[in-house]
């Protein structure tokens, strides 16, 4: 008589949670969107299952170039120099500006 009245039924059944887990176990790089297509539920429901039930979190693996021994030593020397300047009050930490886009550093 009234159609769909009340709160919608949850799609988070044990079967769908298990199917979602299997999708990510088979292929950990699967996107939420593709997992939703494979399981047959909407994307927000899959995201909710992944975060709340499976306790997984999204991340991107980043591959960086290996540092040579010389570069490691330069970084250590730089860090020690900054610590020494701060300890000797030659550098105010509040005035230190760092940027991932710049190789310069400033102590005033």
Secondary structure, 3 states (H helix, E strand, C coil): CCCCCCCCCCCCCHHHHHHHHHHHHHCCCCCHHHHHHHHCCCHHHHHHHHHHHCCCCCCCCCCCCCCCHHHHHHHHHHHHHHHHHHHCCCCCHHHCECCCCCCCCECC
